[in-house]
Amino acid sequence: MNDKQLQDTVLDFRDVSLVRGGAHLLNDVTWRVLPGQRWVVLGSNGAGKTTLLQLASALIHPSSGSVHILGEQMGQVDVFELRPRIGLASAALAERVPPGERVIDAVQTAAYAVLGRFRESYDSQDTTRAEHLLEALGCAGLQQRTFGTLSEGERKRVQIARALMTDPELLLLDEPAAGLDLGARADLMARIDALATDTSAPCLVLVTHHVEEISPAVTHALLLQQGRVVTSGPVEQALTDDHVSTCFGVRVQVERHSRGLSARLA
């Protein structure tokens, strides 16, 4: 791939492996994401999904192989300049938000890529954008609440508002519906579906281990099993009975409905 093609690529992983304590968390992963695509990364617990997203969000470096993010190669770019171009919502990030932080500040601080408001200042445009994002995600009445007082569903929505604060070129959502009850999960997935169908929204990568959480607007799927790629490509080709069965290690049947997908034991 030439330099021009790399510049036009959102993510480009080539033969990427990550080793920790002698264990391969990822093994020879090759994956390419283009502008406008909506991806789901599917796999069971321990498949390497969160590790993949940590690489894609420029939080860690690979043990081997090359990772290009938004045209920049990891190891040859200032990650502190790259990270504001990436929106990330994850449980690990939420745990680092100070429980006494006001919700409006938890969103605004993304502008400086920090957690916990300190001495940085924000102008009216920052505050207005944070307010609009919170309103769009159903959190308008939570602005003055502290993060530690929110329900799990409210925290998830605030996290997505924070992830969108910098108007990122890439949005990464790591199991956003994990731990939610039925109503909160349905509400959150409807909002994510609206993002996925918005052509002006950033390139989206959703990590999950539930096919029911895959929006009909998702265009591509990457399936992982024990750190290796099972398959990658358009959802119609990737989410077959055989591929999903290999991904989860049990024989399943994938069913397609007008409102999405479901899977059951075959």
VENHU-V461473 format. One record per residue. N is the residue number from 0. RES is the residue in three letters. SS is DSSP state (a for helix, b for strand, c for the rest). PSI is psi in whole degrees, 0 to 359 (* if undefined). Layout:
# VENHU-V461473
N RES SS PSI
N RES SS PSI
This chain:
# VENHU-V461473
0 MET c 133
1 ASN c 173
2 ASP a 322
3 LYS a 319
4 GLN a 322
5 LEU a 322
6 GLN a 330
7 ASP c 5
8 THR b 136
9 VAL b 308
10 LEU b 138
11 ASP b 105
12 PHE b 129
13 ARG b 115
14 ASP b 47
15 VAL b 128
16 SER b 149
17 LEU b 122
18 VAL b 130
19 ARG b 124
20 GLY c 32
21 GLY c 355
22 ALA b 137
23 HIS b 106
24 LEU b 327
25 LEU b 145
26 ASN b 108
27 ASP b 51
28 VAL b 125
29 THR b 129
30 TRP b 136
31 ARG b 129
32 VAL b 129
33 LEU b 158
34 PRO c 142
35 GLY c 349
36 GLN c 154
37 ARG b 117
38 TRP b 148
39 VAL b 137
40 VAL b 117
41 LEU b 140
42 GLY c 162
43 SER c 175
44 ASN c 134
45 GLY c 7
46 ALA c 341
47 GLY c 10
48 LYS a 310
49 THR a 322
50 THR a 318
51 LEU a 316
52 LEU a 327
53 GLN a 323
54 LEU a 315
55 ALA a 337
56 SER c 11
57 ALA c 30
58 LEU c 333
59 ILE c 165
60 HIS c 152
61 PRO c 157
62 SER c 326
63 SER b 164
64 GLY b 179
65 SER b 143
66 VAL b 118
67 HIS b 130
68 ILE b 120
69 LEU c 41
70 GLY c 359
71 GLU b 139
72 GLN b 128
73 MET c 136
74 GLY c 345
75 GLN c 18
76 VAL c 151
77 ASP c 108
78 VAL a 336
79 PHE a 339
80 GLU a 331
81 LEU a 319
82 ARG a 324
83 PRO a 344
84 ARG a 358
85 ILE b 128
86 GLY b 130
87 LEU b 132
88 ALA b 121
89 SER c 160
90 ALA a 322
91 ALA a 322
92 LEU a 319
93 ALA a 326
94 GLU a 340
95 ARG c 352
96 VAL c 125
97 PRO c 131
98 PRO c 336
99 GLY c 3
100 GLU c 132
101 ARG b 147
102 VAL a 317
103 ILE a 325
104 ASP a 326
105 ALA a 330
106 VAL a 313
107 GLN a 324
108 THR a 345
109 ALA a 334
110 ALA a 332
111 TYR a 8
112 ALA c 41
113 VAL c 164
114 LEU c 122
115 GLY c 113
116 ARG c 136
117 PHE c 251
118 ARG c 1
119 GLU c 155
120 SER c 153
121 TYR c 140
122 ASP c 179
123 SER a 330
124 GLN a 321
125 ASP a 313
126 THR a 317
127 THR a 318
128 ARG a 315
129 ALA a 318
130 GLU a 317
131 HIS a 319
132 LEU a 317
133 LEU a 320
134 GLU a 316
135 ALA a 333
136 LEU c 17
137 GLY c 27
138 CYS c 22
139 ALA a 325
140 GLY a 5
141 LEU a 1
142 GLN c 320
143 GLN c 358
144 ARG c 159
145 THR b 149
146 PHE a 323
147 GLY a 346
148 THR a 358
149 LEU c 153
150 SER c 168
151 GLU a 320
152 GLY a 319
153 GLU a 320
154 ARG a 319
155 LYS a 318
156 ARG a 322
157 VAL a 321
158 GLN a 318
159 ILE a 322
160 ALA a 316
161 ARG a 317
162 ALA a 333
163 LEU a 354
164 MET c 319
165 THR c 11
166 ASP c 59
167 PRO c 161
168 GLU c 344
169 LEU b 130
170 LEU b 122
171 LEU b 123
172 LEU b 112
173 ASP b 103
174 GLU c 60
175 PRO c 335
176 ALA c 5
177 ALA c 133
178 GLY c 5
179 LEU c 149
180 ASP c 176
181 LEU a 313
182 GLY a 314
183 ALA a 324
184 ARG a 315
185 ALA a 319
186 ASP a 313
187 LEU a 317
188 MET a 329
189 ALA a 322
190 ARG a 322
191 ILE a 322
192 ASP a 321
193 ALA a 321
194 LEU a 316
195 ALA a 329
196 THR a 350
197 ASP c 112
198 THR c 342
199 SER c 353
200 ALA c 158
201 PRO c 164
202 CYS b 134
203 LEU b 136
204 VAL b 118
205 LEU b 126
206 VAL b 132
207 THR b 167
208 HIS c 21
209 HIS c 117
210 VAL a 336
211 GLU a 342
212 GLU a 3
213 ILE c 119
214 SER c 145
215 PRO c 342
216 ALA c 350
217 VAL c 133
218 THR c 331
219 HIS b 158
220 ALA b 141
221 LEU b 124
222 LEU b 128
223 LEU b 146
224 GLN b 115
225 GLN c 45
226 GLY c 357
227 ARG b 154
228 VAL b 124
229 VAL b 312
230 THR b 163
231 SER b 133
232 GLY b 193
233 PRO b 145
234 VAL a 325
235 GLU a 328
236 GLN a 328
237 ALA a 321
238 LEU c 63
239 THR c 167
240 ASP a 314
241 ASP a 314
242 HIS a 316
243 VAL a 324
244 SER a 316
245 THR a 320
246 CYS a 318
247 PHE a 354
248 GLY c 16
249 VAL c 155
250 ARG c 116
251 VAL b 161
252 GLN b 125
253 VAL b 128
254 GLU b 135
255 ARG b 132
256 HIS b 170
257 SER c 335
258 ARG c 11
259 GLY b 208
260 LEU b 160
261 SER b 162
262 ALA b 144
263 ARG b 158
264 LEU b 134
265 ALA c *
